Amino acid sequence: VEAAQAAARIPDHPRLDQVFDVFAEGGSLWIVSEWVAARPLSALLTEKPLTPYRAAEVASDVLMALRVLHAHGWVHRNITARTVLVCDDGRVMLTGLAVGAAEEALCGYDPVPAEAGDWGTGGGEPGADDGAGGATDG
């Protein structure tokens, strides 16, 4: 719960889904996040491939989301076509950070960055990607 709550404290950004609350009840973890009029990228890709131009737009928006996360010391580690949301208005958002942080904590790993905004910590993992080499997250 603590790891997911820490992830939820990242300031709101248009490329990240906003988490409002995290709590445990009845043996389950509940993450309350904003409702977004969007579909996972995986659903869109089953219908047809993206044009090269649209693929570049999607990648650019995902990279912006990663820059925001990295600026707060976080590494996402679970970027898939299911955690990339394509909104009805065309913008792209990254989701799943709080869920991923909770899953990592359950596995014994501390995903919470040592210090917010500390580039290169990778969530406290020595030698983790500092973001300087591009999109190696996920």
MOFEN-V788998 format. One record per residue. RES is the residue in one small letter. PHI is phi in whole degrees, -180 to 180 (999 if undefined). Layout:
res = {RES;RES}
phi = {PHI;PHI}
This chain:
res = {v;e;a;a;q;a;a;a;r;i;p;d;h;p;r;l;d;q;v;f;d;v;f;a;e;g;g;s;l;w;i;v;s;e;w;v;a;a;r;p;l;s;a;l;l;t;e;k;p;l;t;p;y;r;a;a;e;v;a;s;d;v;l;m;a;l;r;v;l;h;a;h;g;w;v;h;r;n;i;t;a;r;t;v;l;v;c;d;d;g;r;v;m;l;t;g;l;a;v;g;a;a;e;e;a;l;c;g;y;d;p;v;p;a;e;a;g;d;w;g;t;g;g;g;e;p;g;a;d;d;g;a;g;g;a;t;d;g}
phi = {999;-63;-65;-66;-65;-64;-64;-69;-82;-65;-57;-58;-146;-64;-101;-125;-73;-90;-102;-94;-158;-138;-156;-109;-152;61;79;-120;-93;-114;-120;-100;-128;-65;-85;-121;-75;-156;-127;-63;-56;-59;-67;-68;-70;-72;-81;-169;-71;-76;-69;-56;-64;-68;-61;-67;-63;-61;-61;-62;-67;-65;-63;-62;-61;-66;-61;-64;-61;-63;-63;-101;86;-96;-123;-73;68;-146;-88;-136;-67;-89;-95;-103;-103;-107;-75;-59;-86;101;-72;-121;-129;-104;-129;96;-65;-64;-63;-62;-63;-64;-63;-64;-64;-64;-87;93;-100;-95;-80;-76;-59;-61;-139;-60;81;-90;-61;93;-80;56;79;91;-88;-59;75;-70;-56;-95;86;-74;-92;110;-88;-103;-73;103}
